[in-house]
């Protein structure tokens, strides 16, 4: 499902225009992105938790040359599904 299809589906369920729904979806995603950027997490009870984890630096290998290289530490976004979501997907 694309974002446009998602917006259309939500707009139909909520009986709102696609433009209004697109603004709501964009604002929601921007807020989640902003929270993660600050290092915070956001939990939707029953659905899941968006959080940021730290990945340590590690050794890697250049697949083209085979030379070893250092991959720097970084922060990565993660999603941990909640119990209700796991049950619904089974």
PyMOL Python script that loads the backbone (N, CA, C, O; Angstrom):
from pymol import cmd

cmd.read_pdbstr("""\
ATOM      1  N   UNK A   1       0.849  -1.167   0.000  1.00  0.00           N
ATOM      2  CA  UNK A   1       0.000   0.000   0.000  1.00  0.00           C
ATOM      3  C   UNK A   1       0.895   1.230   0.000  1.00  0.00           C
ATOM      4  O   UNK A   1       1.850   1.315   0.772  1.00  0.00           O
ATOM      5  N   UNK A   2       0.584   2.165  -0.858  1.00  0.00           N
ATOM      6  CA  UNK A   2       1.342   3.416  -0.911  1.00  0.00           C
ATOM      7  C   UNK A   2       0.741   4.425   0.063  1.00  0.00           C
ATOM      8  O   UNK A   2      -0.335   4.207   0.621  1.00  0.00           O
ATOM      9  N   UNK A   3       1.451   5.525   0.254  1.00  0.00           N
ATOM     10  CA  UNK A   3       0.955   6.568   1.147  1.00  0.00           C
ATOM     11  C   UNK A   3      -0.365   7.132   0.625  1.00  0.00           C
ATOM     12  O   UNK A   3      -1.283   7.388   1.404  1.00  0.00           O
ATOM     13  N   UNK A   4      -0.461   7.325  -0.672  1.00  0.00           N
ATOM     14  CA  UNK A   4      -1.689   7.857  -1.271  1.00  0.00           C
ATOM     15  C   UNK A   4      -2.866   6.917  -1.033  1.00  0.00           C
ATOM     16  O   UNK A   4      -3.969   7.366  -0.720  1.00  0.00           O
ATOM     17  N   UNK A   5      -2.636   5.639  -1.178  1.00  0.00           N
ATOM     18  CA  UNK A   5      -3.695   4.647  -0.930  1.00  0.00           C
ATOM     19  C   UNK A   5      -4.078   4.639   0.546  1.00  0.00           C
ATOM     20  O   UNK A   5      -5.255   4.520   0.886  1.00  0.00           O
ATOM     21  N   UNK A   6      -3.090   4.765   1.412  1.00  0.00           N
ATOM     22  CA  UNK A   6      -3.346   4.820   2.848  1.00  0.00           C
ATOM     23  C   UNK A   6      -4.201   6.033   3.192  1.00  0.00           C
ATOM     24  O   UNK A   6      -5.176   5.920   3.935  1.00  0.00           O
ATOM     25  N   UNK A   7      -3.836   7.194   2.650  1.00  0.00           N
ATOM     26  CA  UNK A   7      -4.591   8.428   2.894  1.00  0.00           C
ATOM     27  C   UNK A   7      -6.027   8.266   2.412  1.00  0.00           C
ATOM     28  O   UNK A   7      -6.965   8.663   3.102  1.00  0.00           O
ATOM     29  N   UNK A   8      -6.198   7.688   1.239  1.00  0.00           N
ATOM     30  CA  UNK A   8      -7.536   7.486   0.692  1.00  0.00           C
ATOM     31  C   UNK A   8      -8.359   6.564   1.588  1.00  0.00           C
ATOM     32  O   UNK A   8      -9.535   6.834   1.834  1.00  0.00           O
ATOM     33  N   UNK A   9      -7.770   5.504   2.068  1.00  0.00           N
ATOM     34  CA  UNK A   9      -8.468   4.552   2.931  1.00  0.00           C
ATOM     35  C   UNK A   9      -8.896   5.201   4.247  1.00  0.00           C
ATOM     36  O   UNK A   9     -10.031   5.026   4.690  1.00  0.00           O
ATOM     37  N   UNK A  10      -7.984   5.949   4.869  1.00  0.00           N
ATOM     38  CA  UNK A  10      -8.298   6.622   6.132  1.00  0.00           C
ATOM     39  C   UNK A  10      -9.354   7.705   5.904  1.00  0.00           C
ATOM     40  O   UNK A  10     -10.266   7.862   6.716  1.00  0.00           O
ATOM     41  N   UNK A  11      -9.236   8.442   4.817  1.00  0.00           N
ATOM     42  CA  UNK A  11     -10.204   9.501   4.511  1.00  0.00           C
ATOM     43  C   UNK A  11     -11.613   8.918   4.374  1.00  0.00           C
ATOM     44  O   UNK A  11     -12.589   9.507   4.838  1.00  0.00           O
ATOM     45  N   UNK A  12     -11.698   7.772   3.739  1.00  0.00           N
ATOM     46  CA  UNK A  12     -12.993   7.115   3.556  1.00  0.00           C
ATOM     47  C   UNK A  12     -13.589   6.688   4.896  1.00  0.00           C
ATOM     48  O   UNK A  12     -14.779   6.880   5.142  1.00  0.00           O
ATOM     49  N   UNK A  13     -12.745   6.099   5.773  1.00  0.00           N
ATOM     50  CA  UNK A  13     -13.217   5.641   7.079  1.00  0.00           C
ATOM     51  C   UNK A  13     -13.624   6.799   7.981  1.00  0.00           C
ATOM     52  O   UNK A  13     -14.601   6.696   8.724  1.00  0.00           O
ATOM     53  N   UNK A  14     -12.880   7.900   7.920  1.00  0.00           N
ATOM     54  CA  UNK A  14     -13.141   9.039   8.795  1.00  0.00           C
ATOM     55  C   UNK A  14     -14.110  10.045   8.183  1.00  0.00           C
ATOM     56  O   UNK A  14     -14.507  11.007   8.841  1.00  0.00           O
ATOM     57  N   UNK A  15     -14.488   9.827   6.935  1.00  0.00           N
ATOM     58  CA  UNK A  15     -15.391  10.736   6.209  1.00  0.00           C
ATOM     59  C   UNK A  15     -14.822  12.154   6.176  1.00  0.00           C
ATOM     60  O   UNK A  15     -15.516  13.131   6.457  1.00  0.00           O
ATOM     61  N   UNK A  16     -13.541  12.235   5.825  1.00  0.00           N
ATOM     62  CA  UNK A  16     -12.844  13.500   5.653  1.00  0.00           C
ATOM     63  C   UNK A  16     -12.350  13.587   4.216  1.00  0.00           C
ATOM     64  O   UNK A  16     -12.331  12.590   3.494  1.00  0.00           O
ATOM     65  N   UNK A  17     -11.952  14.783   3.810  1.00  0.00           N
ATOM     66  CA  UNK A  17     -11.391  14.917   2.469  1.00  0.00           C
ATOM     67  C   UNK A  17      -9.984  14.320   2.455  1.00  0.00           C
ATOM     68  O   UNK A  17      -9.340  14.175   3.494  1.00  0.00           O
ATOM     69  N   UNK A  18      -9.529  13.979   1.256  1.00  0.00           N
ATOM     70  CA  UNK A  18      -8.173  13.430   1.137  1.00  0.00           C
ATOM     71  C   UNK A  18      -7.135  14.464   1.548  1.00  0.00           C
ATOM     72  O   UNK A  18      -6.109  14.113   2.130  1.00  0.00           O
ATOM     73  N   UNK A  19      -7.392  15.743   1.250  1.00  0.00           N
ATOM     74  CA  UNK A  19      -6.448  16.805   1.601  1.00  0.00           C
ATOM     75  C   UNK A  19      -6.313  16.932   3.120  1.00  0.00           C
ATOM     76  O   UNK A  19      -5.201  17.057   3.632  1.00  0.00           O
ATOM     77  N   UNK A  20      -7.434  16.901   3.840  1.00  0.00           N
ATOM     78  CA  UNK A  20      -7.394  16.977   5.300  1.00  0.00           C
ATOM     79  C   UNK A  20      -6.665  15.767   5.878  1.00  0.00           C
ATOM     80  O   UNK A  20      -5.831  15.902   6.773  1.00  0.00           O
ATOM     81  N   UNK A  21      -6.982  14.608   5.367  1.00  0.00           N
ATOM     82  CA  UNK A  21      -6.359  13.384   5.861  1.00  0.00           C
ATOM     83  C   UNK A  21      -4.868  13.377   5.571  1.00  0.00           C
ATOM     84  O   UNK A  21      -4.079  12.949   6.413  1.00  0.00           O
ATOM     85  N   UNK A  22      -4.468  13.845   4.394  1.00  0.00           N
ATOM     86  CA  UNK A  22      -3.041  13.905   4.044  1.00  0.00           C
ATOM     87  C   UNK A  22      -2.289  14.815   5.009  1.00  0.00           C
ATOM     88  O   UNK A  22      -1.163  14.509   5.399  1.00  0.00           O
ATOM     89  N   UNK A  23      -2.911  15.943   5.402  1.00  0.00           N
ATOM     90  CA  UNK A  23      -2.271  16.852   6.365  1.00  0.00           C
ATOM     91  C   UNK A  23      -2.108  16.168   7.722  1.00  0.00           C
ATOM     92  O   UNK A  23      -1.079  16.326   8.379  1.00  0.00           O
ATOM     93  N   UNK A  24      -3.116  15.413   8.139  1.00  0.00           N
ATOM     94  CA  UNK A  24      -3.055  14.713   9.421  1.00  0.00           C
ATOM     95  C   UNK A  24      -1.967  13.643   9.398  1.00  0.00           C
ATOM     96  O   UNK A  24      -1.180  13.530  10.338  1.00  0.00           O
ATOM     97  N   UNK A  25      -1.927  12.861   8.327  1.00  0.00           N
ATOM     98  CA  UNK A  25      -0.917  11.800   8.202  1.00  0.00           C
ATOM     99  C   UNK A  25       0.484  12.410   8.171  1.00  0.00           C
ATOM    100  O   UNK A  25       1.393  11.921   8.842  1.00  0.00           O
ATOM    101  N   UNK A  26       0.657  13.484   7.387  1.00  0.00           N
ATOM    102  CA  UNK A  26       1.970  14.140   7.311  1.00  0.00           C
ATOM    103  C   UNK A  26       2.392  14.698   8.666  1.00  0.00           C
ATOM    104  O   UNK A  26       3.551  14.566   9.060  1.00  0.00           O
ATOM    105  N   UNK A  27       1.447  15.324   9.386  1.00  0.00           N
ATOM    106  CA  UNK A  27       1.767  15.886  10.701  1.00  0.00           C
ATOM    107  C   UNK A  27       2.145  14.779  11.677  1.00  0.00           C
ATOM    108  O   UNK A  27       3.066  14.946  12.477  1.00  0.00           O
ATOM    109  N   UNK A  28       1.446  13.659  11.620  1.00  0.00           N
ATOM    110  CA  UNK A  28       1.744  12.529  12.505  1.00  0.00           C
ATOM    111  C   UNK A  28       3.133  11.981  12.228  1.00  0.00           C
ATOM    112  O   UNK A  28       3.918  11.767  13.152  1.00  0.00           O
ATOM    113  N   UNK A  29       3.436  11.757  10.961  1.00  0.00           N
ATOM    114  CA  UNK A  29       4.751  11.225  10.596  1.00  0.00           C
ATOM    115  C   UNK A  29       5.871  12.202  10.940  1.00  0.00           C
ATOM    116  O   UNK A  29       6.943  11.787  11.379  1.00  0.00           O
ATOM    117  N   UNK A  30       5.629  13.493  10.746  1.00  0.00           N
ATOM    118  CA  UNK A  30       6.629  14.506  11.099  1.00  0.00           C
ATOM    119  C   UNK A  30       6.893  14.526  12.600  1.00  0.00           C
ATOM    120  O   UNK A  30       8.034  14.684  13.035  1.00  0.00           O
ATOM    121  N   UNK A  31       5.833  14.365  13.388  1.00  0.00           N
ATOM    122  CA  UNK A  31       5.990  14.356  14.845  1.00  0.00           C
ATOM    123  C   UNK A  31       6.789  13.131  15.299  1.00  0.00           C
ATOM    124  O   UNK A  31       7.667  13.239  16.155  1.00  0.00           O
ATOM    125  N   UNK A  32       6.482  11.971  14.723  1.00  0.00           N
ATOM    126  CA  UNK A  32       7.229  10.753  15.055  1.00  0.00           C
ATOM    127  C   UNK A  32       8.695  10.938  14.672  1.00  0.00           C
ATOM    128  O   UNK A  32       9.592  10.602  15.445  1.00  0.00           O
ATOM    129  N   UNK A  33       8.934  11.474  13.475  1.00  0.00           N
ATOM    130  CA  UNK A  33      10.304  11.705  13.014  1.00  0.00           C
ATOM    131  C   UNK A  33      11.039  12.681  13.935  1.00  0.00           C
ATOM    132  O   UNK A  33      12.208  12.468  14.254  1.00  0.00           O
ATOM    133  N   UNK A  34      10.361  13.749  14.362  1.00  0.00           N
ATOM    134  CA  UNK A  34      10.965  14.729  15.259  1.00  0.00           C
ATOM    135  C   UNK A  34      11.327  14.127  16.610  1.00  0.00           C
ATOM    136  O   UNK A  34      12.398  14.402  17.150  1.00  0.00           O
ATOM    137  N   UNK A  35      10.429  13.303  17.156  1.00  0.00           N
ATOM    138  CA  UNK A  35      10.709  12.640  18.430  1.00  0.00           C
ATOM    139  C   UNK A  35      11.912  11.714  18.321  1.00  0.00           C
ATOM    140  O   UNK A  35      12.776  11.704  19.198  1.00  0.00           O
ATOM    141  N   UNK A  36      11.964  10.945  17.256  1.00  0.00           N
ATOM    142  CA  UNK A  36      13.096  10.025  17.068  1.00  0.00           C
ATOM    143  C   UNK A  36      14.396  10.787  16.854  1.00  0.00           C
ATOM    144  O   UNK A  36      15.455  10.366  17.320  1.00  0.00           O
ATOM    145  N   UNK A  37      14.310  11.903  16.152  1.00  0.00           N
ATOM    146  CA  UNK A  37      15.502  12.714  15.902  1.00  0.00           C
ATOM    147  C   UNK A  37      16.090  13.246  17.213  1.00  0.00           C
ATOM    148  O   UNK A  37      17.307  13.372  17.348  1.00  0.00           O
ATOM    149  N   UNK A  38      15.219  13.556  18.170  1.00  0.00           N
ATOM    150  CA  UNK A  38      15.669  14.033  19.486  1.00  0.00           C
ATOM    151  C   UNK A  38      16.116  12.888  20.383  1.00  0.00           C
ATOM    152  O   UNK A  38      16.635  13.125  21.474  1.00  0.00           O
ATOM    153  N   UNK A  39      15.920  11.651  19.938  1.00  0.00           N
ATOM    154  CA  UNK A  39      16.326  10.502  20.733  1.00  0.00           C
ATOM    155  C   UNK A  39      15.228   9.970  21.634  1.00  0.00           C
ATOM    156  O   UNK A  39      15.460   9.051  22.419  1.00  0.00           O
ATOM    157  N   UNK A  40      14.032  10.539  21.530  1.00  0.00           N
ATOM    158  CA  UNK A  40      12.901  10.080  22.329  1.00  0.00           C
ATOM    159  C   UNK A  40      12.253   8.873  21.662  1.00  0.00           C
ATOM    160  O   UNK A  40      12.563   8.538  20.519  1.00  0.00           O
ATOM    161  N   UNK A  41      11.355   8.230  22.389  1.00  0.00           N
ATOM    162  CA  UNK A  41      10.587   7.131  21.814  1.00  0.00           C
ATOM    163  C   UNK A  41       9.113   7.476  21.930  1.00  0.00           C
ATOM    164  O   UNK A  41       8.731   8.337  22.723  1.00  0.00           O
ATOM    165  N   UNK A  42       8.292   6.810  21.148  1.00  0.00           N
ATOM    166  CA  UNK A  42       6.847   7.021  21.209  1.00  0.00           C
ATOM    167  C   UNK A  42       6.174   5.658  21.187  1.00  0.00           C
ATOM    168  O   UNK A  42       6.455   4.821  20.329  1.00  0.00           O
ATOM    169  N   UNK A  43       5.275   5.450  22.150  1.00  0.00           N
ATOM    170  CA  UNK A  43       4.600   4.163  22.288  1.00  0.00           C
ATOM    171  C   UNK A  43       3.111   4.326  22.036  1.00  0.00           C
ATOM    172  O   UNK A  43       2.460   5.183  22.634  1.00  0.00           O
ATOM    173  N   UNK A  44       2.580   3.506  21.154  1.00  0.00           N
ATOM    174  CA  UNK A  44       1.148   3.418  20.914  1.00  0.00           C
ATOM    175  C   UNK A  44       0.710   2.103  21.542  1.00  0.00           C
ATOM    176  O   UNK A  44       0.984   1.030  21.004  1.00  0.00           O
ATOM    177  N   UNK A  45       0.033   2.186  22.674  1.00  0.00           N
ATOM    178  CA  UNK A  45      -0.358   0.999  23.424  1.00  0.00           C
ATOM    179  C   UNK A  45      -1.115   0.025  22.531  1.00  0.00           C
ATOM    180  O   UNK A  45      -2.086   0.396  21.870  1.00  0.00           O
ATOM    181  N   UNK A  46      -0.663  -1.216  22.520  1.00  0.00           N
ATOM    182  CA  UNK A  46      -1.289  -2.255  21.718  1.00  0.00           C
ATOM    183  C   UNK A  46      -0.775  -2.317  20.295  1.00  0.00           C
ATOM    184  O   UNK A  46      -0.855  -3.367  19.657  1.00  0.00           O
ATOM    185  N   UNK A  47      -0.243  -1.202  19.776  1.00  0.00           N
ATOM    186  CA  UNK A  47       0.262  -1.180  18.403  1.00  0.00           C
ATOM    187  C   UNK A  47       1.761  -1.413  18.362  1.00  0.00           C
ATOM    188  O   UNK A  47       2.236  -2.326  17.686  1.00  0.00           O
ATOM    189  N   UNK A  48       2.510  -0.584  19.091  1.00  0.00           N
ATOM    190  CA  UNK A  48       3.956  -0.764  19.107  1.00  0.00           C
ATOM    191  C   UNK A  48       4.685   0.481  19.557  1.00  0.00           C
ATOM    192  O   UNK A  48       4.071   1.490  19.903  1.00  0.00           O
ATOM    193  N   UNK A  49       6.000   0.396  19.548  1.00  0.00           N
ATOM    194  CA  UNK A  49       6.855   1.484  20.008  1.00  0.00           C
ATOM    195  C   UNK A  49       7.901   1.809  18.957  1.00  0.00           C
ATOM    196  O   UNK A  49       8.581   0.924  18.436  1.00  0.00           O
ATOM    197  N   UNK A  50       8.017   3.092  18.656  1.00  0.00           N
ATOM    198  CA  UNK A  50       9.087   3.583  17.795  1.00  0.00           C
ATOM    199  C   UNK A  50      10.179   4.094  18.712  1.00  0.00           C
ATOM    200  O   UNK A  50       9.901   4.865  19.631  1.00  0.00           O
ATOM    201  N   UNK A  51      11.430   3.676  18.478  1.00  0.00           N
ATOM    202  CA  UNK A  51      12.535   4.095  19.334  1.00  0.00           C
ATOM    203  C   UNK A  51      13.819   4.174  18.530  1.00  0.00           C
ATOM    204  O   UNK A  51      13.900   3.707  17.394  1.00  0.00           O
ATOM    205  N   UNK A  52      14.829   4.783  19.160  1.00  0.00           N
ATOM    206  CA  UNK A  52      16.146   4.912  18.534  1.00  0.00           C
ATOM    207  C   UNK A  52      17.125   4.074  19.336  1.00  0.00           C
ATOM    208  O   UNK A  52      17.171   4.164  20.562  1.00  0.00           O
ATOM    209  N   UNK A  53      17.908   3.257  18.639  1.00  0.00           N
ATOM    210  CA  UNK A  53      18.940   2.471  19.307  1.00  0.00           C
ATOM    211  C   UNK A  53      20.302   2.876  18.754  1.00  0.00           C
ATOM    212  O   UNK A  53      20.421   3.360  17.628  1.00  0.00           O
ATOM    213  N   UNK A  54      21.301   2.668  19.559  1.00  0.00           N
ATOM    214  CA  UNK A  54      22.686   2.971  19.163  1.00  0.00           C
ATOM    215  C   UNK A  54      23.318   1.715  18.593  1.00  0.00           C
ATOM    216  O   UNK A  54      23.208   0.640  19.182  1.00  0.00           O
ATOM    217  N   UNK A  55      23.966   1.842  17.475  1.00  0.00           N
ATOM    218  CA  UNK A  55      24.705   0.736  16.883  1.00  0.00           C
ATOM    219  C   UNK A  55      26.186   1.025  17.075  1.00  0.00           C
ATOM    220  O   UNK A  55      26.660   2.084  16.666  1.00  0.00           O
ATOM    221  N   UNK A  56      26.919   0.117  17.682  1.00  0.00           N
ATOM    222  CA  UNK A  56      28.342   0.297  17.951  1.00  0.00           C
ATOM    223  C   UNK A  56      29.133   0.295  16.638  1.00  0.00           C
ATOM    224  O   UNK A  56      28.679  -0.218  15.616  1.00  0.00           O
ATOM    225  N   UNK A  57      30.324   0.885  16.704  1.00  0.00           N
ATOM    226  CA  UNK A  57      31.212   0.809  15.539  1.00  0.00           C
ATOM    227  C   UNK A  57      31.681  -0.640  15.403  1.00  0.00           C
ATOM    228  O   UNK A  57      31.788  -1.374  16.385  1.00  0.00           O
ATOM    229  N   UNK A  58      31.949  -1.019  14.186  1.00  0.00           N
ATOM    230  CA  UNK A  58      32.344  -2.404  13.944  1.00  0.00           C
ATOM    231  C   UNK A  58      33.231  -2.480  12.708  1.00  0.00           C
ATOM    232  O   UNK A  58      33.315  -1.540  11.918  1.00  0.00           O
ATOM    233  N   UNK A  59      33.880  -3.612  12.566  1.00  0.00           N
ATOM    234  CA  UNK A  59      34.726  -3.856  11.398  1.00  0.00           C
ATOM    235  C   UNK A  59      33.853  -4.411  10.276  1.00  0.00           C
ATOM    236  O   UNK A  59      32.946  -5.208  10.515  1.00  0.00           O
ATOM    237  N   UNK A  60      34.136  -3.986   9.071  1.00  0.00           N
ATOM    238  CA  UNK A  60      33.422  -4.491   7.901  1.00  0.00           C
ATOM    239  C   UNK A  60      34.412  -4.798   6.803  1.00  0.00           C
ATOM    240  O   UNK A  60      35.617  -4.604   6.961  1.00  0.00           O
ATOM    241  N   UNK A  61      33.898  -5.272   5.703  1.00  0.00           N
ATOM    242  CA  UNK A  61      34.752  -5.630   4.588  1.00  0.00           C
ATOM    243  C   UNK A  61      34.183  -5.015   3.314  1.00  0.00           C
ATOM    244  O   UNK A  61      32.986  -5.119   3.044  1.00  0.00           O
ATOM    245  N   UNK A  62      35.041  -4.382   2.543  1.00  0.00           N
ATOM    246  CA  UNK A  62      34.632  -3.842   1.257  1.00  0.00           C
ATOM    247  C   UNK A  62      34.415  -5.031   0.317  1.00  0.00           C
ATOM    248  O   UNK A  62      35.361  -5.768   0.038  1.00  0.00           O
ATOM    249  N   UNK A  63      33.196  -5.232  -0.175  1.00  0.00           N
ATOM    250  CA  UNK A  63      32.939  -6.417  -0.998  1.00  0.00           C
ATOM    251  C   UNK A  63      33.690  -6.404  -2.334  1.00  0.00           C
ATOM    252  O   UNK A  63      33.943  -7.458  -2.917  1.00  0.00           O
ATOM    253  N   UNK A  64      34.039  -5.227  -2.808  1.00  0.00           N
ATOM    254  CA  UNK A  64      34.740  -5.139  -4.088  1.00  0.00           C
ATOM    255  C   UNK A  64      36.216  -5.488  -3.969  1.00  0.00           C
ATOM    256  O   UNK A  64      36.769  -6.216  -4.793  1.00  0.00           O
ATOM    257  N   UNK A  65      36.856  -4.939  -2.899  1.00  0.00           N
ATOM    258  CA  UNK A  65      38.298  -5.133  -2.757  1.00  0.00           C
ATOM    259  C   UNK A  65      38.661  -6.158  -1.691  1.00  0.00           C
ATOM    260  O   UNK A  65      39.764  -6.702  -1.715  1.00  0.00           O
ATOM    261  N   UNK A  66      37.766  -6.428  -0.770  1.00  0.00           N
ATOM    262  CA  UNK A  66      38.049  -7.357   0.314  1.00  0.00           C
ATOM    263  C   UNK A  66      38.795  -6.714   1.464  1.00  0.00           C
ATOM    264  O   UNK A  66      39.101  -7.381   2.452  1.00  0.00           O
ATOM    265  N   UNK A  67      39.094  -5.419   1.351  1.00  0.00           N
ATOM    266  CA  UNK A  67      39.830  -4.716   2.402  1.00  0.00           C
ATOM    267  C   UNK A  67      38.929  -4.497   3.609  1.00  0.00           C
ATOM    268  O   UNK A  67      37.737  -4.220   3.475  1.00  0.00           O
ATOM    269  N   UNK A  68      39.530  -4.627   4.805  1.00  0.00           N
ATOM    270  CA  UNK A  68      38.750  -4.367   6.016  1.00  0.00           C
ATOM    271  C   UNK A  68      38.629  -2.863   6.222  1.00  0.00           C
ATOM    272  O   UNK A  68      39.515  -2.095   5.847  1.00  0.00           O
ATOM    273  N   UNK A  69      37.516  -2.459   6.824  1.00  0.00           N
ATOM    274  CA  UNK A  69      37.283  -1.045   7.073  1.00  0.00           C
ATOM    275  C   UNK A  69      36.493  -0.902   8.360  1.00  0.00           C
ATOM    276  O   UNK A  69      35.847  -1.845   8.817  1.00  0.00           O
ATOM    277  N   UNK A  70      36.553   0.275   8.933  1.00  0.00           N
ATOM    278  CA  UNK A  70      35.837   0.551  10.165  1.00  0.00           C
ATOM    279  C   UNK A  70      34.492   1.199   9.823  1.00  0.00           C
ATOM    280  O   UNK A  70      34.459   2.212   9.124  1.00  0.00           O
ATOM    281  N   UNK A  71      33.398   0.635  10.302  1.00  0.00           N
ATOM    282  CA  UNK A  71      32.070   1.213  10.119  1.00  0.00           C
ATOM    283  C   UNK A  71      31.764   1.978  11.400  1.00  0.00           C
ATOM    284  O   UNK A  71      31.736   1.381  12.476  1.00  0.00           O
ATOM    285  N   UNK A  72      31.531   3.299  11.310  1.00  0.00           N
ATOM    286  CA  UNK A  72      31.363   4.104  12.524  1.00  0.00           C
ATOM    287  C   UNK A  72      30.062   3.798  13.273  1.00  0.00           C
ATOM    288  O   UNK A  72      29.120   3.242  12.708  1.00  0.00           O
ATOM    289  N   UNK A  73      30.031   4.169  14.548  1.00  0.00           N
ATOM    290  CA  UNK A  73      28.830   4.025  15.370  1.00  0.00           C
ATOM    291  C   UNK A  73      27.748   4.953  14.820  1.00  0.00           C
ATOM    292  O   UNK A  73      28.052   6.005  14.257  1.00  0.00           O
ATOM    293  N   UNK A  74      26.494   4.562  14.982  1.00  0.00           N
ATOM    294  CA  UNK A  74      25.389   5.368  14.482  1.00  0.00           C
ATOM    295  C   UNK A  74      24.122   5.083  15.274  1.00  0.00           C
ATOM    296  O   UNK A  74      24.038   4.089  15.995  1.00  0.00           O
ATOM    297  N   UNK A  75      23.159   5.946  15.137  1.00  0.00           N
ATOM    298  CA  UNK A  75      21.845   5.743  15.738  1.00  0.00           C
ATOM    299  C   UNK A  75      20.889   5.300  14.641  1.00  0.00           C
ATOM    300  O   UNK A  75      20.918   5.839  13.535  1.00  0.00           O
ATOM    301  N   UNK A  76      20.041   4.319  14.944  1.00  0.00           N
ATOM    302  CA  UNK A  76      19.101   3.814  13.946  1.00  0.00           C
ATOM    303  C   UNK A  76      17.691   3.737  14.535  1.00  0.00           C
ATOM    304  O   UNK A  76      17.523   3.381  15.701  1.00  0.00           O
ATOM    305  N   UNK A  77      16.677   4.071  13.727  1.00  0.00           N
ATOM    306  CA  UNK A  77      15.303   3.954  14.210  1.00  0.00           C
ATOM    307  C   UNK A  77      14.861   2.492  14.217  1.00  0.00           C
ATOM    308  O   UNK A  77      15.247   1.710  13.348  1.00  0.00           O
ATOM    309  N   UNK A  78      14.050   2.138  15.207  1.00  0.00           N
ATOM    310  CA  UNK A  78      13.534   0.775  15.338  1.00  0.00           C
ATOM    311  C   UNK A  78      12.045   0.839  15.633  1.00  0.00           C
ATOM    312  O   UNK A  78      11.530   1.847  16.117  1.00  0.00           O
ATOM    313  N   UNK A  79      11.370  -0.253  15.332  1.00  0.00           N
ATOM    314  CA  UNK A  79       9.962  -0.399  15.693  1.00  0.00           C
ATOM    315  C   UNK A  79       9.799  -1.730  16.398  1.00  0.00           C
ATOM    316  O   UNK A  79      10.208  -2.772  15.886  1.00  0.00           O
ATOM    317  N   UNK A  80       9.204  -1.688  17.568  1.00  0.00           N
ATOM    318  CA  UNK A  80       8.939  -2.900  18.337  1.00  0.00           C
ATOM    319  C   UNK A  80       7.426  -3.084  18.372  1.00  0.00           C
ATOM    320  O   UNK A  80       6.732  -2.311  19.034  1.00  0.00           O
ATOM    321  N   UNK A  81       6.894  -4.100  17.668  1.00  0.00           N
ATOM    322  CA  UNK A  81       5.442  -4.282  17.622  1.00  0.00           C
ATOM    323  C   UNK A  81       4.865  -4.656  18.983  1.00  0.00           C
ATOM    324  O   UNK A  81       5.503  -5.347  19.777  1.00  0.00           O
ATOM    325  N   UNK A  82       3.645  -4.184  19.236  1.00  0.00           N
ATOM    326  CA  UNK A  82       2.938  -4.496  20.472  1.00  0.00           C
ATOM    327  C   UNK A  82       2.200  -5.820  20.372  1.00  0.00           C
ATOM    328  O   UNK A  82       2.111  -6.420  19.301  1.00  0.00           O
ATOM    329  N   UNK A  83       1.679  -6.259  21.494  1.00  0.00           N
ATOM    330  CA  UNK A  83       1.007  -7.562  21.576  1.00  0.00           C
ATOM    331  C   UNK A  83      -0.206  -7.638  20.648  1.00  0.00           C
ATOM    332  O   UNK A  83      -0.389  -8.636  19.951  1.00  0.00           O
ATOM    333  N   UNK A  84      -1.036  -6.590  20.633  1.00  0.00           N
ATOM    334  CA  UNK A  84      -2.232  -6.611  19.786  1.00  0.00           C
ATOM    335  C   UNK A  84      -1.881  -6.688  18.301  1.00  0.00           C
ATOM    336  O   UNK A  84      -2.555  -7.378  17.537  1.00  0.00           O
ATOM    337  N   UNK A  85      -0.833  -5.985  17.897  1.00  0.00           N
ATOM    338  CA  UNK A  85      -0.406  -6.030  16.500  1.00  0.00           C
ATOM    339  C   UNK A  85       0.131  -7.401  16.140  1.00  0.00           C
ATOM    340  O   UNK A  85      -0.169  -7.922  15.066  1.00  0.00           O
ATOM    341  N   UNK A  86       0.919  -7.990  17.022  1.00  0.00           N
ATOM    342  CA  UNK A  86       1.457  -9.323  16.768  1.00  0.00           C
ATOM    343  C   UNK A  86       0.321 -10.343  16.618  1.00  0.00           C
ATOM    344  O   UNK A  86       0.347 -11.195  15.730  1.00  0.00           O
ATOM    345  N   UNK A  87      -0.679 -10.236  17.508  1.00  0.00           N
ATOM    346  CA  UNK A  87      -1.816 -11.148  17.468  1.00  0.00           C
ATOM    347  C   UNK A  87      -2.625 -10.964  16.185  1.00  0.00           C
ATOM    348  O   UNK A  87      -3.068 -11.943  15.584  1.00  0.00           O
ATOM    349  N   UNK A  88      -2.817  -9.722  15.769  1.00  0.00           N
ATOM    350  CA  UNK A  88      -3.597  -9.434  14.574  1.00  0.00           C
ATOM    351  C   UNK A  88      -2.933  -9.965  13.302  1.00  0.00           C
ATOM    352  O   UNK A  88      -3.615 -10.385  12.367  1.00  0.00           O
ATOM    353  N   UNK A  89      -1.603  -9.943  13.275  1.00  0.00           N
ATOM    354  CA  UNK A  89      -0.870 -10.371  12.083  1.00  0.00           C
ATOM    355  C   UNK A  89      -0.796 -11.890  11.967  1.00  0.00           C
ATOM    356  O   UNK A  89      -0.700 -12.426  10.863  1.00  0.00           O
ATOM    357  N   UNK A  90      -0.842 -12.588  13.114  1.00  0.00           N
ATOM    358  CA  UNK A  90      -0.744 -14.058  13.094  1.00  0.00           C
ATOM    359  C   UNK A  90      -1.823 -14.612  12.295  1.00  0.00           C
ATOM    360  O   UNK A  90      -1.921 -15.831  12.151  1.00  0.00           O
TER     361      UNK A  90
END
""", "prot")
cmd.dss("prot")
cmd.show_as("cartoon", "prot")
cmd.util.cbc("prot")
cmd.orient("prot")
